[in-house]
């Protein structure tokens, strides 16, 4: 998701033009050919590029190319239900691989669709692809928490340098990276496919992209699944303050889980003990990074995944225990990632979120809001700030956010776990209000973000039935969920003699698709 940026240092101008769809552009059909990705080849996918305007206000002007993939329907043509576009989130997540996603729907529920994966503008294989400073999020960054004025100045300078690099490398593209423009790109894909309507499956930020598309082109939406719902009334500064509180809550849930299995990990018998050990090691890493690579920021980033999902809980706990008991920093490096680093996801994330809406322009507001939040939620608050701080200096003008209105969308299936930290549950309730023909499925008590089609029979059977027949559960009165399902379950560690050995995880079956993690 998006989050936190502003300054009295450099205020970004708000563009006066209201977001608008652009129906006058007619794209050429996609010329399908062979794919480069082995997984797509294995699935029998075809790949191609779609030319779209850089600026939809100038449909005959400069063009960019979107990378698109397609796996055609497996059902008889008489049962064909049209194209299903998928967006994995971010913004900045590569979606090209997601044309294989129909295979993840149980009982052949995806067989009657053409599944369409695509890299949004600026992402991945689309041309041009945005990169600013590839190793910006790599090793040995300054400590996230600006406990001295010098640290704050260092991070602000770092953020300004990143924004400047994006301006140099992105050029005119940076002026045309809003969610509205990606929604217009989706409409161009629909036209290029020759479809009267599209179906859509959006995760995380992908739900916001779908909300905007459904506002601009409501009659073009057929069946719609939103998993991990962005609150459109909180984009984007307020959304990250919401996230910070939720991340801190969920990392405590994770530490409680580790404590439950103290016989495996030996890191503490209570969540508070485990949490204290986490911060103790973080403080030690400030003085001396593990292996010269894993400092306090990298340490936090590794554990952040546990606040997003239950997937990988065992791997992180094993790495935690291995480092504490045996000094094993190599496993931490494996979890964090190794060079060469790639900032395409971060760059696009900023290019979209910095221009979707104006961020606060007074750095003192940032400082006050985030120190107050940090006092309540120290785990991720300042990491989130600096992830977004290049928006303070962003060289492209901000637009006005779309006033989301889903009344024209005939049906939508919304999914959210109660304790989702990246897209808090209150956002799902808001989207349910704005889409009066929607139904909300709640994963009660769960902490996993965008975890549908992960093997939870209650949730997955509803998705399957909806995709097969269009039938939704009954919408209930009031402002709550319509169906309550169990969440993606917390893993039970295998009784490993070697605590660092690879255990049988509660793994995300979609891991092979490299599901994008929104910030």
C-alpha positions in Angstrom: 0.0 0.0 0.0 1.0 3.6 0.2 2.0 5.7 3.2 3.8 8.6 4.4 5.4 11.6 2.8 5.6 15.4 2.9 7.6 18.3 3.8 7.9 22.0 4.1 11.0 21.3 2.2 9.5 20.8 -1.2 5.8 20.9 -1.7 4.4 19.0 -4.6 1.8 20.8 -6.7 -1.7 19.4 -6.9 -2.8 19.1 -10.5 -6.1 20.8 -11.2 -7.4 18.4 -13.7 -9.9 15.9 -12.2 -9.2 12.2 -12.8 -11.1 11.1 -16.0 -11.5 8.0 -18.1 -10.5 8.2 -21.7 -12.8 6.1 -23.9 -11.7 7.6 -27.2 -8.5 5.5 -27.6 -8.9 2.3 -29.6 -5.9 0.0 -29.3 -4.6 -2.5 -31.8 -5.1 -6.1 -31.1 -2.4 -7.9 -29.1 -0.1 -10.0 -31.3 0.3 -13.1 -29.2 3.6 -15.1 -29.3 5.8 -17.3 -27.1 6.5 -16.4 -23.5 10.0 -16.2 -21.9 9.0 -17.3 -18.4 9.3 -21.1 -18.0 6.2 -21.3 -15.8 4.2 -19.5 -18.4 5.5 -21.7 -21.1 4.6 -24.8 -19.0 1.1 -23.4 -18.6 0.7 -22.9 -22.4 0.5 -19.2 -22.0 0.9 -16.7 -24.9 2.6 -13.3 -24.4 2.5 -10.0 -26.2 2.6 -6.3 -25.8 -0.2 -3.7 -26.0 0.6 -0.2 -27.0 -1.3 2.4 -25.0 -0.9 6.2 -24.8 1.6 7.6 -22.3 -1.0 10.3 -21.8 -4.7 9.4 -22.4 -5.5 13.0 -22.9 -3.3 12.7 -26.1 -4.4 9.4 -27.5 -2.5 9.9 -30.7 0.6 10.9 -28.9 3.6 9.0 -27.5 2.9 5.3 -26.7 4.2 2.9 -24.1 3.9 -0.9 -24.1 2.2 -3.1 -21.5 3.4 -6.7 -21.2 0.4 -9.0 -21.3 0.0 -12.8 -21.0 -2.9 -15.1 -21.5 -3.9 -18.7 -20.7 -7.1 -19.5 -22.6 -10.1 -21.3 -21.1 -10.0 -25.0 -20.7 -13.8 -25.4 -20.8 -15.9 -25.9 -24.0 -16.5 -22.6 -25.8 -20.2 -22.8 -24.9 -19.2 -22.4 -21.3 -16.7 -19.5 -21.8 -17.2 -16.6 -19.4 -14.7 -14.1 -20.8 -11.3 -12.7 -19.7 -10.2 -12.5 -16.1 -7.6 -9.8 -15.4 -5.5 -10.2 -12.3 -3.5 -7.6 -10.4 -1.3 -8.9 -7.4 -1.0 -5.5 -5.7 1.8 -3.2 -4.8 1.4 -0.8 -6.6 4.4 -2.1 -8.4 3.8 -5.8 -8.4 4.4 -7.7 -11.6 1.3 -9.5 -12.7 2.5 -11.1 -15.9 2.8 -14.6 -14.3 -0.8 -14.4 -13.1 -2.3 -15.8 -16.2 -1.6 -19.2 -14.6 -3.8 -18.3 -11.6 -6.9 -20.1 -12.9 -5.2 -23.3 -11.8 -5.4 -22.2 -8.2 -9.2 -22.1 -8.2 -10.6 -25.4 -6.8 -12.9 -27.8 -8.7 -12.2 -26.2 -12.1 -13.7 -22.9 -11.0 -11.3 -21.0 -13.2 -11.6 -23.2 -16.3 -14.2 -21.2 -18.1 -12.1 -17.9 -18.2 -9.2 -16.7 -20.2 -6.8 -15.6 -17.5 -4.9 -12.4 -18.3 -1.8 -11.4 -16.5 -0.2 -8.0 -17.1 2.6 -5.8 -15.9 1.1 -2.4 -15.2 2.8 0.7 -16.8 6.4 1.0 -15.5 6.5 -2.5 -14.1 8.6 -5.5 -15.0 8.5 -6.4 -18.7 6.4 -3.4 -19.7 8.3 -0.7 -21.6 9.7 1.5 -20.2 10.3 -0.2 -16.9 11.1 2.2 -14.0 14.2 1.9 -11.9 15.9 4.6 -9.8 18.6 3.3 -7.5 18.6 -0.5 -7.7 20.2 -1.2 -4.3 18.4 1.5 -2.4 16.8 -1.0 -0.1 19.9 -3.2 0.2 22.3 -3.7 3.0 23.8 -1.2 5.5 21.1 1.5 5.4 21.0 4.2 8.2 19.0 3.2 11.2 15.3 3.7 10.5 14.4 5.5 13.8 15.8 9.1 13.6 17.0 9.2 17.2 19.3 12.1 16.3 18.9 15.1 14.0 21.8 13.8 12.0 19.9 10.5 11.2 16.8 12.4 10.2 18.9 14.7 7.9 20.6 11.6 6.4 17.3 9.9 5.6 15.9 13.1 4.1 18.9 13.5 1.9 18.7 9.9 0.9 15.1 10.3 0.1 15.7 13.4 -2.0 18.5 11.6 -3.9 16.1 8.7 -4.7 13.4 11.1 -6.0 16.0 12.9 -8.1 17.2 9.6 -9.6 13.6 8.7 -10.4 13.1 12.0 -12.1 16.2 11.5 -14.2 15.4 7.9 -15.1 11.6 8.1 -15.4 11.3 11.2 -17.5 7.8 11.8 -18.8 6.5 8.5 -17.5 6.5 9.9 -13.9 3.7 12.3 -15.0 1.5 9.4 -16.0 1.6 6.8 -13.3 -1.6 7.3 -11.4 -4.1 4.6 -10.6 -6.5 6.3 -13.0 -4.1 5.8 -15.8 -3.7 2.1 -14.9 -7.5 1.8 -14.9 -7.5 3.3 -18.4 -4.9 0.7 -19.3 -7.2 -2.0 -18.1 -9.9 -0.6 -20.3 -7.5 -0.6 -23.3 -6.7 -4.3 -22.5 -10.5 -5.0 -22.5 -10.8 -3.3 -25.9 -7.8 -5.1 -27.3 -9.3 -8.5 -26.3 -12.5 -7.6 -28.0 -14.5 -8.3 -24.8 -17.7 -6.5 -23.9 -16.9 -7.0 -20.2 -14.0 -8.2 -18.1 -13.8 -10.2 -14.9 -11.3 -9.1 -12.3 -9.3 -10.6 -9.4 -7.4 -8.0 -7.4 -5.2 -8.4 -4.3 -4.3 -5.5 -2.0 -3.6 -2.4 -4.0 -5.2 -4.4 -6.8 -8.5 -3.9 -5.0 -8.0 -0.1 -5.2 -7.2 -0.3 -8.9 -10.4 -2.3 -9.3 -12.4 0.2 -7.2 -11.2 3.0 -9.5 -12.0 1.0 -12.7 -15.4 0.1 -11.3 -16.0 3.8 -10.7 -15.0 4.9 -14.2 -16.3 1.9 -16.2 -18.9 0.2 -14.0 -20.8 -1.4 -16.9 -17.6 -3.1 -18.0 -17.1 -5.1 -14.8 -18.7 -8.6 -14.7 -17.5 -10.8 -11.8 -15.1 -9.1 -9.4 -13.1 -10.5 -6.5 -11.3 -8.0 -4.1 -9.0 -9.7 -1.6 -7.4 -7.4 1.0 -9.4 -4.3 0.6 -7.8 -0.8 0.5 -9.9 1.8 2.2 -10.3 4.5 -0.6 -11.0 7.2 1.9 -7.5 6.7 3.5 -5.2 6.8 0.5 -2.3 7.2 1.1 -0.8 9.0 4.1 -3.5 8.0 6.6 -3.4 4.4 5.3 0.2 4.0 6.4 -0.4 5.3 9.8 -3.2 2.7 10.1 -0.8 0.1 8.9 1.8 1.0 11.5 -0.5 0.3 14.4 -1.7 -3.0 12.8 1.9 -4.2 12.0 2.8 -3.7 15.6 -0.2 -5.6 16.8 0.5 -8.5 14.4 4.2 -8.8 15.2 3.1 -9.3 18.8 0.8 -12.1 17.7 3.7 -13.7 16.0 5.9 -13.4 19.0 3.2 -15.0 21.1 3.2 -17.9 18.5 7.0 -18.3 18.9 6.6 -18.4 22.7 3.9 -21.1 22.4 6.6 -23.3 20.7 9.4 -22.5 23.1 10.2 -26.2 23.2 11.2 -25.8 19.5 12.8 -22.3 19.3 13.9 -21.6 22.9 13.4 -17.8 22.5 11.1 -17.1 25.4 8.1 -18.6 27.1 6.0 -15.5 26.7 5.4 -13.1 23.8 6.9 -10.3 25.8 10.1 -12.2 26.3 10.4 -12.9 22.6 9.6 -9.3 21.8 12.3 -8.1 24.2 14.8 -10.5 22.6 13.9 -9.2 19.2 14.6 -5.6 20.2 17.8 -6.6 22.1 19.2 -8.2 19.0 18.1 -5.2 16.9 20.1 -2.9 19.2 23.1 -5.1 19.0 22.9 -5.0 15.2 23.0 -1.2 15.3 26.5 -1.6 16.8 27.7 -4.4 14.5 25.7 -5.7 11.6 25.5 -9.5 11.3 28.0 -10.7 8.7 28.5 -7.0 7.9 25.2 -7.1 6.1 22.2 -7.5 8.4 21.7 -4.3 10.5 18.7 -3.2 12.4 16.8 -2.2 9.3 17.3 -5.5 7.5 16.4 -7.3 10.7 13.1 -5.4 10.8 12.4 -6.0 7.1 12.9 -9.8 7.6 10.4 -9.9 10.4 7.9 -7.6 8.6 6.8 -10.5 6.5 5.5 -12.2 9.6 3.3 -9.2 10.3 1.8 -9.6 6.8 1.2 -13.4 6.6 1.4 -16.6 8.5 3.2 -18.0 5.5 6.9 -18.3 6.4 6.4 -18.0 10.1 8.5 -21.1 10.7 11.3 -20.0 8.4 11.7 -16.7 10.2 11.5 -18.3 13.6 14.2 -20.9 12.6 16.4 -18.0 11.4 15.8 -16.1 14.6 16.7 -19.1 16.7 19.7 -19.9 14.5 21.1 -16.5 14.9 20.5 -16.2 18.7 21.8 -19.7 19.5 24.4 -20.4 16.9 25.3 -17.0 15.4 24.0 -18.1 12.0 23.7 -14.8 10.0 23.8 -16.6 6.6 20.2 -17.7 6.9 19.1 -14.1 7.7 20.8 -13.0 4.5 19.0 -15.7 2.5 15.7 -14.5 3.9 16.5 -10.8 3.3 17.7 -11.4 -0.2 21.1 -11.1 -2.0 22.4 -8.9 -4.8 21.7 -7.9 -7.5 18.9 -5.9 -5.9 16.0 -4.5 -8.0 14.1 -1.5 -7.0 11.4 -1.6 -9.8 8.7 -2.5 -7.3 9.6 0.3 -4.9 10.1 2.8 -7.7 6.7 2.1 -9.2 5.1 2.1 -5.8 6.3 5.6 -5.2 5.5 6.8 -8.7 1.8 5.8 -8.2 1.3 6.7 -4.6 3.1 10.0 -4.7 0.9 11.2 -7.6 -2.5 9.5 -6.8 -3.1 12.2 -4.2 -1.2 15.0 -2.5 0.7 14.0 0.6 1.1 16.5 3.5 3.6 19.2 2.6 4.8 20.1 6.0 7.6 17.8 7.3 6.7 18.8 10.9 3.4 17.1 10.5 5.2 13.9 9.4 7.6 14.3 12.4 4.8 14.7 15.0 2.4 12.1 13.5 5.1 9.5 13.2 6.8 10.0 16.6 3.3 9.8 18.2 2.6 6.6 16.2 6.1 5.2 17.0 5.4 5.5 20.7 2.4 3.2 20.3 3.9 1.1 17.5 7.7 1.0 17.3 8.1 -2.0 15.1 7.6 -0.6 11.6 6.5 3.1 11.9 9.8 4.7 10.9 10.6 2.0 8.3 7.3 2.8 6.7 8.1 6.6 6.8 11.4 6.2 5.0 10.0 3.8 2.4 7.6 6.6 1.4 9.7 9.7 2.1 10.9 10.2 -1.5 7.3 11.5 -2.1 8.4 14.6 -0.2 10.7 15.5 -3.1 8.8 13.8 -6.0 9.3 15.6 -9.3 5.8 14.8 -10.7 2.6 16.6 -9.7 0.0 15.0 -7.6 -3.6 14.5 -8.8 -6.8 14.5 -6.8 -7.9 11.0 -5.5 -10.9 9.4 -7.2 -14.2 9.5 -5.3 -14.9 5.8 -5.4 -18.5 4.8 -6.3 -19.3 1.2 -6.8 -23.0 1.5 -7.2 -22.9 0.7 -10.9 -21.0 -2.6 -10.3 -23.5 -5.5 -10.4 -21.7 -7.9 -8.1 -18.4 -8.1 -6.2 -16.9 -10.6 -3.7 -14.9 -9.0 -1.0 -12.5 -11.0 1.2 -10.5 -9.7 4.3 -9.1 -11.3 7.4 -10.0 -9.5 10.6 -6.5 -8.6 11.7 -5.0 -7.9 8.2 -2.3 -5.4 8.9 -1.6 -4.1 5.3 -5.2 -3.5 4.5 -7.0 -3.2 7.8 -10.5 -4.7 8.1 -12.2 -1.3 8.4 -11.3 -0.8 4.8 -13.3 -3.9 3.8 -16.3 -2.5 5.6 -15.9 0.8 3.8 -15.7 -0.9 0.4 -18.7 -3.0 1.2 -20.7 0.3 1.8 -19.4 1.8 -1.5 -20.3 -1.3 -3.5 -23.9 -2.1 -2.4 -24.0 -5.2 -4.6 -21.0 -6.8 -2.8 -20.7 -9.5 -0.2 -17.9 -9.6 2.4 -16.3 -12.8 3.5 -14.3 -12.4 6.8 -11.5 -14.7 7.8 -12.3 -14.3 11.5 -9.3 -13.5 13.7 -6.8 -14.1 11.0 -3.6 -12.0 10.4 -2.9 -12.9 6.8 -3.1 -10.3 4.1 -4.8 -11.2 0.8 -4.7 -15.0 1.5 -7.6 -16.3 -0.6 -7.2 -19.5 -2.6 -4.7 -20.8 0.1 -6.7 -23.9 0.9 -9.3 -22.6 3.4 -12.3 -24.5 2.2 -15.0 -22.1 3.5 -13.5 -19.1 1.6 -12.3 -21.0 -1.5 -15.6 -22.7 -2.0 -17.4 -19.3 -2.1 -14.9 -18.0 -4.6 -15.3 -21.2 -6.8 -19.1 -21.0 -6.7 -19.1 -17.3 -7.6 -16.7 -17.8 -10.5 -18.7 -20.8 -11.8 -22.2 -19.4 -11.5 -22.1 -15.8 -10.4 -23.9 -16.7 -7.2 -23.0 -14.8 -4.0 -24.0 -15.6 -0.4 -26.8 -13.5 0.9 -25.9 -9.9 1.9 -26.8 -9.3 5.5 -28.2 -6.0 7.0 -25.8 -3.7 8.8 -22.2 -2.9 8.4 -20.4 -6.1 9.1 -19.3 -9.2 7.2 -21.8 -11.3 5.4 -20.0 -14.7 5.8 -17.6 -15.7 8.5 -14.9 -18.2 7.7 -11.9 -19.6 9.5 -8.7 -17.7 8.6 -5.5 -19.1 7.0 -4.3 -21.2 9.8 -1.2 -20.5 11.8 1.4 -23.2 11.2 2.3 -25.9 13.7 6.1 -26.4 13.7 7.4 -29.8 12.9 9.2 -31.3 15.8 12.6 -30.6 14.3 15.7 -32.0 15.9 17.6 -29.4 13.9 15.7 -26.2 14.5 17.3 -24.6 11.5 16.3 -27.4 9.2 13.7 -26.6 6.6 10.4 -27.6 8.1 7.1 -28.4 6.4 5.7 -24.9 6.3 2.2 -23.5 6.2 3.3 -22.3 2.8 1.4 -20.0 0.5 0.6 -22.2 -2.5 0.9 -19.1 -4.6 4.6 -18.5 -3.6 5.8 -19.6 -7.0 4.1 -16.5 -8.4 6.1 -14.2 -6.1 3.0 -12.4 -4.8 3.8 -8.8 -4.4 4.0 -7.4 -0.9 2.5 -4.0 -0.6 4.2 -1.7 1.9 
